């Protein structure tokens, strides 16, 4: 059995747009959850800094993790900054 793979994205909301950002992140996550090999894909708002959101994914293996980067739904992360919903993204995989 291949080793599980994980990815995390920390997203900081633009001023006054945190709730809207959270809704958009949930939409992206909903699309990704149905991807083959996805074990979980969660969105969580930071309890202390409500402008910070964490998106984390767990995958059957590295191959499935890498394949998910090509999904059209992930274009949504790029759009977050162009739509001025987010002012920063930090990817870790």
PyMOL commands that set and color helices and strands:
alter all, ss='L'
color gray80, all
select helices_A, chain A and resi 18-33+62-68+72-82
alter helices_A, ss='H'
color red, helices_A
select strands_A, chain A and resi 5-13+38-45+52-59+86-92
alter strands_A, ss='S'
color yellow, strands_A
deselect
rebuild
show_as cartoon
